[in-house]
Amino acid sequence: MLYNILLSPPIVFLIIIILGAALTKVAGLYAPKSEVTDSGKFESYACGQKDVVHNASPDYKQFFPYAFFFTIMHVLVLVIATAPRGVLTLPLLYVVVGILALVLIFRR
């Protein structure tokens, strides 16, 4: 009984989080200490330039339909491939919703 409780996913997750935090603390004891001598140490810095102005603003409107298409198809294939033999309703419902989503994507 205790073995099953200790191997349950939430308990294993908590154990790993606690072990990771402990390892971070122990490693922090051996890490060299830094001195804050420069007032700009914690300011933003990009590509060797200070205070970079962002001239380009990427537009993801053209990328979104492809990402959405991939996500819908990926989920459809996973649901259909992992459906039990006797179950037909849920995979068919996913296929219908997936087709509706794809029609909405390519409606323009």
MOPAC internal coordinates of N, CA, C and O (Angstrom, degrees):
PM7 1SCF
backbone

  N    0.0000 0     0.00 0     0.00 0    0    0    0
  C    1.4588 1     0.00 0     0.00 0    1    0    0
  C    1.5298 1   110.26 1     0.00 0    2    1    0
  O    1.2310 1   119.99 1   131.01 1    3    2    1
  N    1.3389 1   117.63 1   -48.99 1    3    2    1
  C    1.4635 1   121.43 1   179.77 1    5    3    2
  C    1.5200 1   110.42 1   -65.48 1    6    5    3
  O    1.2310 1   120.32 1   144.45 1    7    6    5
  N    1.3277 1   116.99 1   -35.55 1    7    6    5
  C    1.4635 1   121.79 1   178.62 1    9    7    6
  C    1.5273 1   110.62 1   -61.72 1   10    9    7
  O    1.2310 1   120.19 1   137.23 1   11   10    9
  N    1.3328 1   117.24 1   -42.77 1   11   10    9
  C    1.4675 1   121.33 1   179.40 1   13   11   10
  C    1.5198 1   111.33 1   -67.13 1   14   13   11
  O    1.2310 1   120.32 1   143.46 1   15   14   13
  N    1.3289 1   116.98 1   -36.54 1   15   14   13
  C    1.4634 1   120.05 1   179.55 1   17   15   14
  C    1.5264 1   110.00 1   -68.71 1   18   17   15
  O    1.2310 1   120.47 1   137.32 1   19   18   17
  N    1.3413 1   116.71 1   -42.68 1   19   18   17
  C    1.4669 1   119.88 1  -179.14 1   21   19   18
  C    1.5221 1   112.73 1   -66.92 1   22   21   19
  O    1.2310 1   119.86 1   153.23 1   23   22   21
  N    1.3219 1   117.88 1   -26.77 1   23   22   21
  C    1.4560 1   121.00 1   179.84 1   25   23   22
  C    1.5249 1   113.72 1   -94.64 1   26   25   23
  O    1.2310 1   119.94 1  -173.80 1   27   26   25
  N    1.3184 1   117.73 1     6.20 1   27   26   25
  C    1.4567 1   119.61 1   176.54 1   29   27   26
  C    1.5297 1   108.72 1   -71.23 1   30   29   27
  O    1.2310 1   119.76 1   -34.67 1   31   30   29
  N    1.3216 1   118.07 1   145.33 1   31   30   29
  C    1.4668 1   121.15 1  -174.86 1   33   31   30
  C    1.5336 1   115.41 1   -54.69 1   34   33   31
  O    1.2310 1   118.15 1   137.91 1   35   34   33
  N    1.3365 1   121.13 1   -42.09 1   35   34   33
  C    1.4715 1   118.13 1   179.74 1   37   35   34
  C    1.5305 1   112.74 1   -64.47 1   38   37   35
  O    1.2310 1   120.12 1   141.83 1   39   38   37
  N    1.3305 1   117.38 1   -38.17 1   39   38   37
  C    1.4632 1   120.49 1  -179.18 1   41   39   38
  C    1.5328 1   109.96 1   -69.92 1   42   41   39
  O    1.2310 1   120.00 1   136.96 1   43   42   41
  N    1.3339 1   117.61 1   -43.04 1   43   42   41
  C    1.4576 1   120.68 1   177.79 1   45   43   42
  C    1.5291 1   110.08 1   -62.08 1   46   45   43
  O    1.2310 1   120.19 1   139.22 1   47   46   45
  N    1.3401 1   117.25 1   -40.78 1   47   46   45
  C    1.4587 1   121.31 1   177.45 1   49   47   46
  C    1.5278 1   110.84 1   -59.99 1   50   49   47
  O    1.2310 1   120.07 1   134.05 1   51   50   49
  N    1.3235 1   117.48 1   -45.95 1   51   50   49
  C    1.4662 1   120.68 1   179.01 1   53   51   50
  C    1.5313 1   111.62 1   -63.99 1   54   53   51
  O    1.2310 1   120.45 1   139.69 1   55   54   53
  N    1.3153 1   116.74 1   -40.31 1   55   54   53
  C    1.4648 1   119.92 1   179.19 1   57   55   54
  C    1.5307 1   110.46 1   -62.75 1   58   57   55
  O    1.2310 1   120.28 1   137.25 1   59   58   57
  N    1.3237 1   117.07 1   -42.75 1   59   58   57
  C    1.4588 1   120.43 1  -179.93 1   61   59   58
  C    1.5261 1   110.79 1   -67.74 1   62   61   59
  O    1.2310 1   119.85 1   141.03 1   63   62   61
  N    1.3282 1   117.90 1   -38.97 1   63   62   61
  C    1.4688 1   120.76 1   176.88 1   65   63   62
  C    1.5301 1   110.08 1   -62.42 1   66   65   63
  O    1.2310 1   120.14 1   136.00 1   67   66   65
  N    1.3103 1   117.33 1   -44.00 1   67   66   65
  C    1.4724 1   121.04 1   180.00 1   69   67   66
  C    1.5337 1   110.19 1   -65.38 1   70   69   67
  O    1.2310 1   120.05 1   136.11 1   71   70   69
  N    1.3352 1   117.50 1   -43.89 1   71   70   69
  C    1.4655 1   120.31 1   177.74 1   73   71   70
  C    1.5334 1   111.46 1   -63.30 1   74   73   71
  O    1.2310 1   120.15 1   140.73 1   75   74   73
  N    1.3147 1   117.33 1   -39.27 1   75   74   73
  C    1.4661 1   120.98 1   177.82 1   77   75   74
  C    1.5231 1   111.86 1   -64.94 1   78   77   75
  O    1.2310 1   120.37 1   137.43 1   79   78   77
  N    1.3354 1   116.89 1   -42.57 1   79   78   77
  C    1.4654 1   120.29 1   177.97 1   81   79   78
  C    1.5305 1   110.90 1   -64.90 1   82   81   79
  O    1.2310 1   120.51 1   139.13 1   83   82   81
  N    1.3231 1   116.63 1   -40.87 1   83   82   81
  C    1.4659 1   119.90 1   178.60 1   85   83   82
  C    1.5279 1   110.70 1   -64.69 1   86   85   83
  O    1.2310 1   120.24 1   138.09 1   87   86   85
  N    1.3276 1   117.14 1   -41.91 1   87   86   85
  C    1.4595 1   120.89 1   178.18 1   89   87   86
  C    1.5271 1   111.02 1   -63.63 1   90   89   87
  O    1.2310 1   120.23 1   142.26 1   91   90   89
  N    1.3270 1   117.16 1   -37.74 1   91   90   89
  C    1.4603 1   120.74 1   177.46 1   93   91   90
  C    1.5179 1   111.08 1   -64.20 1   94   93   91
  O    1.2310 1   120.26 1   137.27 1   95   94   93
  N    1.3218 1   117.11 1   -42.73 1   95   94   93
  C    1.4684 1   120.91 1   179.01 1   97   95   94
  C    1.5277 1   111.24 1   -65.09 1   98   97   95
  O    1.2310 1   120.16 1   136.24 1   99   98   97
  N    1.3287 1   117.30 1   -43.76 1   99   98   97
  C    1.4626 1   120.75 1  -179.41 1  101   99   98
  C    1.5308 1   109.86 1   -65.87 1  102  101   99
  O    1.2310 1   119.87 1   137.01 1  103  102  101
  N    1.3292 1   117.86 1   -42.99 1  103  102  101
  C    1.4603 1   120.50 1   178.94 1  105  103  102
  C    1.5227 1   110.82 1   -66.39 1  106  105  103
  O    1.2310 1   120.04 1   147.90 1  107  106  105
  N    1.3308 1   117.53 1   -32.10 1  107  106  105
  C    1.4603 1   121.40 1   177.74 1  109  107  106
  C    1.5136 1   112.87 1   -65.46 1  110  109  107
  O    1.2310 1   120.08 1   153.01 1  111  110  109
  N    1.3289 1   117.45 1   -26.99 1  111  110  109
  C    1.4694 1   120.81 1   177.28 1  113  111  110
  C    1.5257 1   111.28 1   -67.95 1  114  113  111
  O    1.2310 1   120.38 1   149.03 1  115  114  113
  N    1.3415 1   116.87 1   -30.97 1  115  114  113
  C    1.4551 1   121.58 1  -177.78 1  117  115  114
  C    1.5303 1   113.16 1   -94.73 1  118  117  115
  O    1.2310 1   119.88 1   169.82 1  119  118  117
  N    1.3022 1   117.83 1   -10.18 1  119  118  117
  C    1.4682 1   121.19 1  -178.51 1  121  119  118
  C    1.5210 1   110.16 1   -74.28 1  122  121  119
  O    1.2310 1   120.25 1   -34.81 1  123  122  121
  N    1.3267 1   117.12 1   145.19 1  123  122  121
  C    1.4641 1   118.96 1   178.51 1  125  123  122
  C    1.5258 1   110.86 1   -68.06 1  126  125  123
  O    1.2310 1   121.12 1   -38.12 1  127  126  125
  N    1.2946 1   115.47 1   141.88 1  127  126  125
  C    1.4599 1   120.76 1  -179.83 1  129  127  126
  C    1.5223 1   109.16 1   -82.07 1  130  129  127
  O    1.2310 1   120.57 1   -38.19 1  131  130  129
  N    1.3155 1   116.51 1   141.81 1  131  130  129
  C    1.4609 1   120.23 1   178.60 1  133  131  130
  C    1.5211 1   109.65 1  -105.36 1  134  133  131
  O    1.2310 1   122.04 1   -28.86 1  135  134  133
  N    1.3075 1   113.70 1   151.14 1  135  134  133
  C    1.4529 1   119.49 1   177.96 1  137  135  134
  C    1.5187 1   108.46 1  -108.86 1  138  137  135
  O    1.2310 1   120.61 1   -45.35 1  139  138  137
  N    1.3266 1   116.44 1   134.65 1  139  138  137
  C    1.4496 1   121.19 1   177.81 1  141  139  138
  C    1.5191 1   107.02 1   -87.63 1  142  141  139
  O    1.2310 1   120.64 1   -85.65 1  143  142  141
  N    1.3375 1   116.38 1    94.35 1  143  142  141
  C    1.4593 1   120.74 1  -179.97 1  145  143  142
  C    1.5154 1   111.37 1  -102.87 1  146  145  143
  O    1.2310 1   120.21 1   154.91 1  147  146  145
  N    1.3044 1   117.20 1   -25.09 1  147  146  145
  C    1.4594 1   121.16 1  -178.46 1  149  147  146
  C    1.5175 1   109.03 1  -101.81 1  150  149  147
  O    1.2310 1   120.40 1   -49.14 1  151  150  149
  N    1.3074 1   116.84 1   130.86 1  151  150  149
  C    1.4653 1   119.63 1  -179.07 1  153  151  150
  C    1.5263 1   111.39 1   -70.21 1  154  153  151
  O    1.2310 1   119.90 1   159.31 1  155  154  153
  N    1.3356 1   117.81 1   -20.69 1  155  154  153
  C    1.4566 1   120.65 1  -179.06 1  157  155  154
  C    1.5124 1   113.80 1   -96.08 1  158  157  155
  O    1.2310 1   120.39 1  -162.55 1  159  158  157
  N    1.3172 1   116.85 1    17.45 1  159  158  157
  C    1.4633 1   120.30 1  -175.73 1  161  159  158
  C    1.5272 1   112.51 1   -62.51 1  162  161  159
  O    1.2310 1   120.42 1   145.24 1  163  162  161
  N    1.3119 1   116.80 1   -34.76 1  163  162  161
  C    1.4578 1   120.05 1  -175.38 1  165  163  162
  C    1.5243 1   112.58 1  -103.55 1  166  165  163
  O    1.2310 1   119.50 1  -165.74 1  167  166  165
  N    1.3295 1   118.57 1    14.26 1  167  166  165
  C    1.4584 1   121.40 1   176.72 1  169  167  166
  C    1.5237 1   109.56 1   -84.28 1  170  169  167
  O    1.2310 1   120.70 1   -16.63 1  171  170  169
  N    1.3299 1   116.27 1   163.37 1  171  170  169
  C    1.4614 1   120.10 1  -179.09 1  173  171  170
  C    1.5164 1   110.31 1   -69.38 1  174  173  171
  O    1.2310 1   121.51 1   -32.64 1  175  174  173
  N    1.3345 1   114.72 1   147.36 1  175  174  173
  C    1.4559 1   121.60 1  -176.26 1  177  175  174
  C    1.5211 1   107.68 1  -151.75 1  178  177  175
  O    1.2310 1   120.41 1   -53.36 1  179  178  177
  N    1.3289 1   116.82 1   126.64 1  179  178  177
  C    1.4570 1   118.84 1  -178.29 1  181  179  178
  C    1.5120 1   110.55 1  -139.45 1  182  181  179
  O    1.2310 1   120.08 1   -55.25 1  183  182  181
  N    1.3003 1   117.45 1   124.75 1  183  182  181
  C    1.4591 1   124.36 1   173.67 1  185  183  182
  C    1.5171 1   113.06 1    54.45 1  186  185  183
  O    1.2310 1   119.35 1  -144.20 1  187  186  185
  N    1.2910 1   118.84 1    35.80 1  187  186  185
  C    1.4466 1   121.80 1   177.28 1  189  187  186
  C    1.5142 1   114.45 1    78.93 1  190  189  187
  O    1.2310 1   120.58 1  -173.15 1  191  190  189
  N    1.3190 1   116.49 1     6.85 1  191  190  189
  C    1.4552 1   119.80 1  -178.81 1  193  191  190
  C    1.5245 1   109.53 1  -119.28 1  194  193  191
  O    1.2310 1   121.21 1   -43.33 1  195  194  193
  N    1.3012 1   115.30 1   136.67 1  195  194  193
  C    1.4535 1   120.43 1   179.54 1  197  195  194
  C    1.5278 1   108.98 1   -91.74 1  198  197  195
  O    1.2310 1   120.54 1   -39.19 1  199  198  197
  N    1.3157 1   116.58 1   140.81 1  199  198  197
  C    1.4725 1   123.06 1   178.22 1  201  199  198
  C    1.5275 1   111.52 1    54.93 1  202  201  199
  O    1.2310 1   120.50 1  -119.16 1  203  202  201
  N    1.3114 1   116.65 1    60.84 1  203  202  201
  C    1.4565 1   122.13 1  -179.53 1  205  203  202
  C    1.5205 1   109.31 1   -73.38 1  206  205  203
  O    1.2310 1   120.89 1   -48.53 1  207  206  205
  N    1.3244 1   115.91 1   131.47 1  207  206  205
  C    1.4654 1   121.27 1   175.28 1  209  207  206
  C    1.5204 1   107.32 1   -91.24 1  210  209  207
  O    1.2310 1   120.25 1   -49.52 1  211  210  209
  N    1.3158 1   117.14 1   130.48 1  211  210  209
  C    1.4583 1   121.45 1  -178.78 1  213  211  210
  C    1.5269 1   109.17 1   -84.53 1  214  213  211
  O    1.2310 1   120.77 1   -77.94 1  215  214  213
  N    1.3247 1   116.13 1   102.06 1  215  214  213
  C    1.4584 1   120.48 1  -179.85 1  217  215  214
  C    1.5224 1   111.97 1   -83.24 1  218  217  215
  O    1.2310 1   120.03 1   149.79 1  219  218  217
  N    1.3057 1   117.54 1   -30.21 1  219  218  217
  C    1.4584 1   121.24 1  -178.72 1  221  219  218
  C    1.5156 1   110.08 1  -103.15 1  222  221  219
  O    1.2310 1   121.11 1   -48.98 1  223  222  221
  N    1.2986 1   115.48 1   131.02 1  223  222  221
  C    1.4596 1   120.96 1   176.58 1  225  223  222
  C    1.5240 1   107.30 1  -118.63 1  226  225  223
  O    1.2310 1   119.73 1   -75.42 1  227  226  225
  N    1.3324 1   118.11 1   104.58 1  227  226  225
  C    1.4714 1   119.00 1  -175.68 1  229  227  226
  C    1.5218 1   111.70 1   -64.96 1  230  229  227
  O    1.2310 1   121.83 1   -37.04 1  231  230  229
  N    1.3167 1   114.10 1   142.96 1  231  230  229
  C    1.4591 1   121.13 1  -179.58 1  233  231  230
  C    1.5289 1   107.72 1  -110.28 1  234  233  231
  O    1.2310 1   120.57 1   -60.64 1  235  234  233
  N    1.3095 1   116.52 1   119.36 1  235  234  233
  C    1.4569 1   120.87 1  -176.51 1  237  235  234
  C    1.5266 1   112.37 1   -97.78 1  238  237  235
  O    1.2310 1   119.88 1  -168.19 1  239  238  237
  N    1.3133 1   117.83 1    11.81 1  239  238  237
  C    1.4628 1   119.80 1  -179.63 1  241  239  238
  C    1.5229 1   112.10 1   -64.51 1  242  241  239
  O    1.2310 1   120.26 1   146.24 1  243  242  241
  N    1.3283 1   117.11 1   -33.76 1  243  242  241
  C    1.4592 1   119.73 1   179.21 1  245  243  242
  C    1.5300 1   111.59 1   -77.44 1  246  245  243
  O    1.2310 1   120.40 1   153.64 1  247  246  245
  N    1.3183 1   116.85 1   -26.36 1  247  246  245
  C    1.4622 1   121.45 1  -178.16 1  249  247  246
  C    1.5241 1   111.90 1   -81.80 1  250  249  247
  O    1.2310 1   119.84 1   150.28 1  251  250  249
  N    1.3242 1   117.92 1   -29.72 1  251  250  249
  C    1.4635 1   122.20 1  -172.91 1  253  251  250
  C    1.5267 1   113.72 1   -57.51 1  254  253  251
  O    1.2310 1   118.58 1   133.49 1  255  254  253
  N    1.3440 1   120.32 1   -46.51 1  255  254  253
  C    1.4766 1   117.95 1  -179.38 1  257  255  254
  C    1.5253 1   113.36 1   -59.12 1  258  257  255
  O    1.2310 1   120.08 1   142.31 1  259  258  257
  N    1.3312 1   117.46 1   -37.69 1  259  258  257
  C    1.4581 1   119.64 1   179.83 1  261  259  258
  C    1.5305 1   111.49 1   -68.44 1  262  261  259
  O    1.2310 1   120.58 1   138.63 1  263  262  261
  N    1.3260 1   116.49 1   -41.37 1  263  262  261
  C    1.4620 1   120.17 1   178.43 1  265  263  262
  C    1.5290 1   110.39 1   -65.98 1  266  265  263
  O    1.2310 1   120.51 1   139.01 1  267  266  265
  N    1.3245 1   116.64 1   -40.99 1  267  266  265
  C    1.4634 1   120.55 1   179.50 1  269  267  266
  C    1.5312 1   110.35 1   -66.73 1  270  269  267
  O    1.2310 1   120.32 1   138.65 1  271  270  269
  N    1.3384 1   116.99 1   -41.35 1  271  270  269
  C    1.4581 1   121.60 1   177.36 1  273  271  270
  C    1.5314 1   110.47 1   -59.46 1  274  273  271
  O    1.2310 1   120.36 1   132.79 1  275  274  273
  N    1.3277 1   116.92 1   -47.21 1  275  274  273
  C    1.4571 1   120.80 1   179.75 1  277  275  274
  C    1.5291 1   110.51 1   -61.52 1  278  277  275
  O    1.2310 1   120.19 1   136.69 1  279  278  277
  N    1.3372 1   117.25 1   -43.31 1  279  278  277
  C    1.4636 1   120.52 1  -179.16 1  281  279  278
  C    1.5224 1   111.12 1   -63.61 1  282  281  279
  O    1.2310 1   120.13 1   133.69 1  283  282  281
  N    1.3342 1   117.35 1   -46.31 1  283  282  281
  C    1.4673 1   121.03 1  -179.86 1  285  283  282
  C    1.5276 1   110.39 1   -61.53 1  286  285  283
  O    1.2310 1   120.14 1   133.05 1  287  286  285
  N    1.3245 1   117.33 1   -46.95 1  287  286  285
  C    1.4660 1   119.63 1  -178.47 1  289  287  286
  C    1.5270 1   111.58 1   -66.04 1  290  289  287
  O    1.2310 1   120.77 1   141.53 1  291  290  289
  N    1.3115 1   116.13 1   -38.47 1  291  290  289
  C    1.4616 1   120.24 1   179.75 1  293  291  290
  C    1.5311 1   110.45 1   -62.68 1  294  293  291
  O    1.2310 1   120.47 1   132.97 1  295  294  293
  N    1.3222 1   116.70 1   -47.03 1  295  294  293
  C    1.4672 1   120.63 1   179.83 1  297  295  294
  C    1.5209 1   110.39 1   -65.24 1  298  297  295
  O    1.2310 1   119.90 1   139.12 1  299  298  297
  N    1.3314 1   117.79 1   -40.88 1  299  298  297
  C    1.4720 1   120.12 1   178.50 1  301  299  298
  C    1.5253 1   111.49 1   -60.35 1  302  301  299
  O    1.2310 1   120.47 1   134.06 1  303  302  301
  N    1.3172 1   116.70 1   -45.94 1  303  302  301
  C    1.4656 1   119.88 1  -179.32 1  305  303  302
  C    1.5220 1   110.64 1   -64.62 1  306  305  303
  O    1.2310 1   120.04 1   138.29 1  307  306  305
  N    1.3402 1   117.53 1   -41.71 1  307  306  305
  C    1.4681 1   119.74 1   179.34 1  309  307  306
  C    1.5272 1   112.02 1   -64.63 1  310  309  307
  O    1.2310 1   120.27 1   138.45 1  311  310  309
  N    1.3266 1   117.09 1   -41.55 1  311  310  309
  C    1.4699 1   119.61 1  -179.39 1  313  311  310
  C    1.5204 1   110.56 1   -67.23 1  314  313  311
  O    1.2310 1   120.21 1   136.73 1  315  314  313
  N    1.3165 1   117.21 1   -43.27 1  315  314  313
  C    1.4653 1   119.70 1  -179.12 1  317  315  314
  C    1.5348 1   110.77 1   -69.33 1  318  317  315
  O    1.2310 1   120.04 1   139.95 1  319  318  317
  N    1.3169 1   117.53 1   -40.05 1  319  318  317
  C    1.4676 1   120.20 1  -177.53 1  321  319  318
  C    1.5226 1   112.71 1   -70.75 1  322  321  319
  O    1.2310 1   120.08 1   151.16 1  323  322  321
  N    1.3203 1   117.45 1   -28.84 1  323  322  321
  C    1.4637 1   119.80 1  -177.41 1  325  323  322
  C    1.5238 1   113.51 1  -101.48 1  326  325  323
  O    1.2310 1   119.97 1  -174.37 1  327  326  325
  N    1.3286 1   117.66 1     5.63 1  327  326  325
  C    1.4623 1   120.52 1   179.38 1  329  327  326
  C    1.5293 1   109.79 1   -72.71 1  330  329  327
  O    1.2310 1   120.42 1   -40.66 1  331  330  329
  N    1.3338 1   116.80 1   139.34 1  331  330  329
  C    1.4705 1   119.29 1   176.10 1  333  331  330
  C    1.5270 1   110.91 1   -63.81 1  334  333  331
  O    1.2310 1   120.95 1   -19.29 1  335  334  333
  N    1.3210 1   115.78 1   160.71 1  335  334  333
  C    1.4633 1   120.51 1  -176.20 1  337  335  334
  C    1.5234 1   114.02 1   -59.94 1  338  337  335
  O    1.2310 1   119.66 1   137.46 1  339  338  337
  N    1.2996 1   118.25 1   -42.54 1  339  338  337
  C    1.4539 1   120.65 1  -174.36 1  341  339  338
  C    1.5221 1   114.19 1   -82.12 1  342  341  339
  O    1.2310 1   119.76 1   169.43 1  343  342  341
  N    1.3060 1   118.07 1   -10.57 1  343  342  341
  C    1.4615 1   121.33 1  -176.20 1  345  343  342
  C    1.5177 1   109.27 1   -94.69 1  346  345  343
  O    1.2310 1   120.53 1   -57.41 1  347  346  345
  N    1.3125 1   116.59 1   122.59 1  347  346  345
  C    1.4496 1   120.96 1  -179.47 1  349  347  346
  C    1.5276 1   112.01 1  -123.20 1  350  349  347
  O    1.2310 1   120.57 1   156.76 1  351  350  349
  N    1.3272 1   116.52 1   -23.24 1  351  350  349
  C    1.4609 1   120.88 1  -173.33 1  353  351  350
  C    1.5255 1   112.46 1   -66.61 1  354  353  351
  O    1.2310 1   119.84 1   128.88 1  355  354  353
  N    1.3154 1   117.91 1   -51.12 1  355  354  353
  C    1.4593 1   120.75 1  -177.04 1  357  355  354
  C    1.5240 1   112.71 1   -64.63 1  358  357  355
  O    1.2310 1   118.64 1   134.22 1  359  358  357
  N    1.3368 1   120.20 1   -45.78 1  359  358  357
  C    1.4698 1   118.42 1   176.74 1  361  359  358
  C    1.5270 1   113.29 1   -60.76 1  362  361  359
  O    1.2310 1   120.33 1   140.51 1  363  362  361
  N    1.3277 1   116.97 1   -39.49 1  363  362  361
  C    1.4695 1   119.20 1   177.76 1  365  363  362
  C    1.5207 1   111.51 1   -66.04 1  366  365  363
  O    1.2310 1   120.29 1   142.54 1  367  366  365
  N    1.3164 1   117.05 1   -37.46 1  367  366  365
  C    1.4653 1   120.54 1   176.70 1  369  367  366
  C    1.5261 1   110.20 1   -63.52 1  370  369  367
  O    1.2310 1   120.24 1   137.79 1  371  370  369
  N    1.3264 1   117.15 1   -42.21 1  371  370  369
  C    1.4685 1   120.70 1   177.42 1  373  371  370
  C    1.5225 1   111.09 1   -63.69 1  374  373  371
  O    1.2310 1   119.83 1   140.51 1  375  374  373
  N    1.3193 1   117.93 1   -39.49 1  375  374  373
  C    1.4551 1   121.12 1   178.84 1  377  375  374
  C    1.5293 1   110.28 1   -64.04 1  378  377  375
  O    1.2310 1   120.02 1   136.09 1  379  378  377
  N    1.3251 1   117.56 1   -43.91 1  379  378  377
  C    1.4692 1   121.01 1   179.54 1  381  379  378
  C    1.5274 1   110.50 1   -63.38 1  382  381  379
  O    1.2310 1   120.26 1   134.92 1  383  382  381
  N    1.3308 1   117.10 1   -45.08 1  383  382  381
  C    1.4700 1   120.55 1   178.97 1  385  383  382
  C    1.5314 1   110.06 1   -65.95 1  386  385  383
  O    1.2310 1   119.94 1   142.00 1  387  386  385
  N    1.3201 1   117.73 1   -38.00 1  387  386  385
  C    1.4675 1   121.09 1   177.66 1  389  387  386
  C    1.5169 1   112.05 1   -64.67 1  390  389  387
  O    1.2310 1   120.03 1   137.79 1  391  390  389
  N    1.3145 1   117.54 1   -42.21 1  391  390  389
  C    1.4682 1   120.89 1   177.06 1  393  391  390
  C    1.5267 1   110.25 1   -63.96 1  394  393  391
  O    1.2310 1   120.27 1   138.79 1  395  394  393
  N    1.3246 1   117.08 1   -41.21 1  395  394  393
  C    1.4675 1   120.57 1   177.03 1  397  395  394
  C    1.5383 1   110.69 1   -62.11 1  398  397  395
  O    1.2310 1   120.19 1   138.13 1  399  398  397
  N    1.3280 1   117.25 1   -41.87 1  399  398  397
  C    1.4677 1   120.53 1   178.70 1  401  399  398
  C    1.5277 1   110.52 1   -64.47 1  402  401  399
  O    1.2310 1   120.06 1   139.48 1  403  402  401
  N    1.3345 1   117.49 1   -40.52 1  403  402  401
  C    1.4611 1   119.91 1   179.62 1  405  403  402
  C    1.5258 1   112.04 1   -68.83 1  406  405  403
  O    1.2310 1   120.23 1   144.78 1  407  406  405
  N    1.3318 1   117.17 1   -35.22 1  407  406  405
  C    1.4656 1   120.08 1   175.02 1  409  407  406
  C    1.5318 1   109.49 1   -63.87 1  410  409  407
  O    1.2310 1   120.08 1   139.67 1  411  410  409
  N    1.3162 1   117.46 1   -40.33 1  411  410  409
  C    1.4649 1   120.23 1   179.31 1  413  411  410
  C    1.5256 1   111.60 1   -67.79 1  414  413  411
  O    1.2310 1   119.93 1   146.48 1  415  414  413
  N    1.3143 1   117.73 1   -33.52 1  415  414  413
  C    1.4703 1   119.98 1   179.13 1  417  415  414
  C    1.5192 1   110.89 1   -66.61 1  418  417  415
  O    1.2310 1   120.68 1   131.25 1  419  418  417
  N    1.3171 1   116.31 1   -48.75 1  419  418  417
  C    1.4677 1   120.95 1  -173.17 1  421  419  418
  C    1.5283 1   112.54 1   -96.10 1  422  421  419
  O    1.2310 1   120.40 1  -158.32 1  423  422  421
  N    1.3124 1   116.83 1    21.68 1  423  422  421
  C    1.4704 1   121.44 1  -179.54 1  425  423  422
  C    1.5249 1   111.39 1   -68.52 1  426  425  423
  O    1.2310 1   119.96 1   151.36 1  427  426  425
  N    1.3054 1   117.67 1   -28.64 1  427  426  425
  C    1.4759 1   120.65 1  -175.49 1  429  427  426
  C    1.4861 1   110.95 1   -73.23 1  430  429  427
  O    1.2310 1   120.10 1   180.00 1  431  430  429

